[in-house]
Amino acid sequence: MLSPDPVIEVRDLTLRFGRKVVHDRLNLTVRRGEILAIVGGSGSGKSTLLRMMAMLQPPSAGTVLLLGDEVTSRGLVQNLELRRRLGVLFQQGALFGGMSVLENIGVPLHEHSGLSARLIDEIGCVKLELVGLEANDGLLYPNQLSGGMRKRAALARAIALDPELLFLDEPTSGLDPLSAAAFDELILELKSALDPTIVMVTHDMDSLWQLADRVILLGETRVLAEGTMEEMADSRDPAVMPFFQNPRARAARAAVERSA
Amino acid sequence: MTANLSPSMRNDKQQRATLQIKDSSLICGGDWTVQQLAAFERSLDQLRLPTGPVQIDLRAVRRFDTGGAWVLQRLLLKLAQGQQAVDISGLSAEASGLLKLVSETGITPEKVPGSARSGVLEALGRSSLERALYGIGLLAFVGEMASVWLGQLIRPGRIRWREIAHELGEAGYKALGIVGLLSFLLGVVIAYQGGGQLRQYAASLFVADLVGLSMVRELAPLITAIIIAGRSGSAYTAQIGTMQVTEEVDALRSMGIAPMELLVLPKVLALMIALPLLTVYADIMGVLGGMVMASMQLDVGFASYIDRISIAVSVESYLVGIGKAPVFAAIIATVGCYQGFQVVGSAESVGRHTTLSVVQSIMAVIVVDAAFSVALNYFGI
């Protein structure tokens, strides 16, 4: 499943807000077909890194190569073209409040496909079922949904165009443990069905054990460590240990090992 | 029979999806992706499918996504309805996985919920009910406001002077610039438009009557109220509405602070103080605008203009103008705050209610102004 073929290459990426340096000459590679998790303390710039990779925030310096193309030097139209191949699940869902769920999923389809409204609704229903919602839930409005349903609906919108690359910003935050576990499962199912490359930001130790093929730990404006979850958990590096050697992290590992 | 539904094939990176019917076989080709399916999708329902056993040939399909899988699944469902035997060939492992995925969702075209379109009568009923509920809600809001206010009058310690002062600054002091400019210009316009007519009758001096009376009695209160409705009424709705969306209003309630006391009453009281003051300011600026214009266009000197104003504008008219202002203020602030509390859920709702708040308060202000004119005329003031 894993191939060395890079989907995203981040080279010497620097981001400054005023005098505050968030990232300093940061390098990382995302391989095709993997689930890469970005972890780090609050304020370590996980989400901004995700935003830069998803072309939502320009870096102060450095380059991002996305699906083989350099992002920063491209024109607007080319970038729009490229954005169609990405899907982003935002932390709060970011569903449009004035539209029903089905209309939300239809937005990218209406914009980019030229298909009839009827077929778009049908495809929307297929996506709803794929994320574990029912076709009839499509008529609900975002403020009528529970937290778990909202995340699922947002995911359905993110995969509306079958993206090659899926960004997930804290997919399980704000969900109860049961919904969070079900959401992890859903991501795995979608991964095997549609085979997107997934880059996610998360704090959730259970999700990390469940999903991540590779983990990148951010801190002190750079990548502190990268490796599989096992490698991270066994690491003796003093910079890595606090994050993976605490009661919650150990409990999550124990749970995985029990079920294995 | 051959139905070539998409003869045009582009030789760039992406290819249009095609579907051809040849005898009893359906031949598919190109990119069966959502971006390319539009080529034949719209004619799909009119497609005359062959009867009897059907072969579906997918060998020429280069790309396949869930959209393509759904269109294929739709065809299969249609064929299954006619109980036709289907033989699919050339389906790649990946594509057959997608097809399986889509068919396992169990979606059929019939399962897609139609957006409930209501009839004329239902729409009429709904909108009348909505309006009635809105009216009742507004009445209840005014009632609650009054009761909280009375409570504050009994215990003046609960009056939030700091908030009132803040709102006074926001709605009053900061509006001086725009209110002054616009009423000055209004005075200029009235003098300019009326002056030409008056000069024909050699009655240039009466420009002071024209500007003075119309500004002081009618236009200054009205224009000030309209500016403030657009400036502060909308701000009230947006502020309370956004707080409603982010649950800040609930947070206040949970801390035992009545939103009515903290958010609504200071705004209403401050605006009821600020609007009469702004109206006086608008009176002065409007008369000043007329004065400048009168001296430039009609050669009416400042001294004679001011002399004439003091004769033309009675204290009564002046008080009538200012007396309307607190009423307008109460309307603007109440509607603005009430609309803010009507916001539910989303940013879109904030925008809608802000628009409603401005439209309704301006409308109410003009209607009440008309009522004032009729009533005052009746009493001969």
Contacts between the chains, C-beta under 8 A, distances in Angstrom:
chain1	res1	chain2	res2	distance
A	84	B	35	7.6
A	96	B	346	7.8
A	96	B	348	7.2
A	97	B	345	5.5
A	97	B	346	2.1
A	97	B	347	5.9
A	97	B	348	4.8
A	97	B	349	6.5
A	98	B	346	6.3
A	98	B	348	3.5
A	98	B	349	7.5
A	100	B	115	7.5
A	102	B	113	7.4
A	109	B	34	6.2
A	109	B	67	8.0
A	112	B	34	7.3
A	112	B	35	6.2
A	113	B	34	4.3
A	113	B	35	5.7
A	113	B	37	7.0
A	113	B	38	6.1
A	113	B	67	7.2
A	114	B	38	3.7
A	115	B	34	6.6
A	115	B	37	6.1
A	115	B	38	5.3
A	115	B	41	5.4
A	115	B	67	7.5
A	116	B	41	6.2
A	116	B	42	5.4
A	118	B	109	8.0
A	118	B	112	7.8
A	119	B	37	7.8
A	119	B	41	5.6
A	119	B	44	7.9
A	119	B	70	7.8
A	119	B	71	7.4
A	121	B	112	5.1
A	122	B	70	6.2
A	122	B	74	7.3
A	122	B	107	6.9
A	122	B	109	5.9
A	122	B	112	5.3
A	123	B	34	7.0
A	123	B	66	6.9
A	123	B	67	5.4
A	123	B	70	5.4
A	125	B	105	7.9
A	125	B	107	4.9
A	125	B	111	6.6
A	125	B	112	5.1
A	125	B	113	7.8
A	126	B	66	6.3
A	126	B	70	5.3
A	126	B	102	5.6
A	126	B	105	5.4
A	126	B	107	5.1
A	127	B	66	7.2
A	129	B	105	3.4
A	129	B	106	6.8
A	129	B	107	5.7
A	130	B	66	7.6
A	130	B	101	7.1
A	130	B	105	6.2
A	135	B	107	6.2
A	135	B	111	4.9
A	135	B	112	6.2
A	135	B	113	5.9
A	136	B	113	5.3
A	138	B	112	8.0
A	138	B	113	5.8
A	139	B	113	5.1
A	139	B	115	7.1
A	139	B	116	7.4
A	141	B	345	7.3
A	142	B	345	7.1
A	142	B	346	6.7
A	143	B	344	6.4
A	143	B	345	3.1
A	143	B	346	6.1
A	161	B	34	6.1
A	161	B	35	7.8
A	162	B	33	7.4
A	162	B	34	7.3
A	162	B	65	4.1
A	162	B	66	5.5
A	162	B	67	7.3
A	193	B	97	6.8
A	193	B	98	7.2
A	193	B	101	4.8
A	194	B	66	7.2
A	194	B	98	7.8
A	195	B	94	8.0
